[in-house]
């Protein structure tokens, strides 16, 4: 009888070693995303229940994308959607995996970065931007910073002033543009460097104490729509955004029509809005959901997200109900996911490495921001200790208890 009780205790212990904790689904949300995230996590719980999965979904406050990356690395959160630039940083620093990518209709998992100007603001092109005023989505972002500044540096339109320095792109842009709004600059650079590049925040609309904040509620010129409005309001001459931004903003009725704006093309010409295939600065990898490389629940999380897309994505047309790819009812845009997303695509298990997702060329383009002669970067390959040893624990426990019976 005593042995039977021990065996029962053994299997009970093993059961709890594997299943005592629910699957964690902790989404890192910025301040402007809180309301949408709270509704999102409730829907995640409902979807998980229908899939007979035991999931604990929650929203974790993040002050910035960098903060979210750190929280995931510290096991305080599990998931966040990042743009290509942040995916590169999270992958290079921590080896994060890309598990689900946004898709944008006919272009799939990529989007075009464009330089938008007011049509009536003539007399300059992409090759004569020196001394002009610029509007960017945010420091280190893909379409708003890495692509345009990388392009200008690579083709020598913008002189590189500090080759090899991690802040080269900021130092070079500060000398090239007379004034800019690059939200988040102050948090991205050192205090001594900020003194040299503070003009990158001059056009931003944050409070005087934090003019360059990335908080959308305090700085209306943050993000794709914010950068466009910075240009359209006449603060800047050019806005670096994505190809869908102009129509998204003008559809709101306050900024004219798409025909009031043009793109600056790499060859020095201009084209009308809508001609992005012939006039863009780069076809960039889509925003994507990332997590730690040793997250044991990736397969389940992907299943939940794809089901969420099927239930609350493009097919959900009732504005009064939860829509995964619509942020307007929450007083913002591109919250949790870009509003231009049409569906989500799961990354194959053998393609979740961040460089597999971004591509070699993207890595080279990002490296060009700091290096005058750049080379590609490969992903870290070191496995964490938890990846190797955690799954072995129940087996060791089983062996030890079994030996007691012999």
Secondary structure, DSSP 8 states (H G I E B T S, - for coil): -HHHHHHHHHHHHHHHHHHSS-EEEEEEE-GGGHHHHHHHHHHHHHHHHHTT--EEEEEEE-SSHHHHHHHHHTTS--BEEE-HHHHHHHHHHH--EEEEEEE-GGG-SEEEEEEEEETT--S--GGG-TT-EEEES-TT-IIIIIHHHHHHHHTTSS--SSTT-TTHHHHHHHHHSSEEEETTHHHHS-HHHHHHHGGGGTT--S-GGGTT---TTT-TT-HHHHHHHHHHTTS-SEEEEETTHHHHHHTTTSS--GGGEEEE-TTS-EEETT-TTTS-SEEEE--EEEE-TT-TTHHHHHHHHHHHHHHHSTT---TTS--TT--GGGTSSS-SS-TT--EEEE--GGG-BHHHHH-HHHHHHHHTTT-SS-----------HHHHHGGGHHHHHHHHHHHHH-
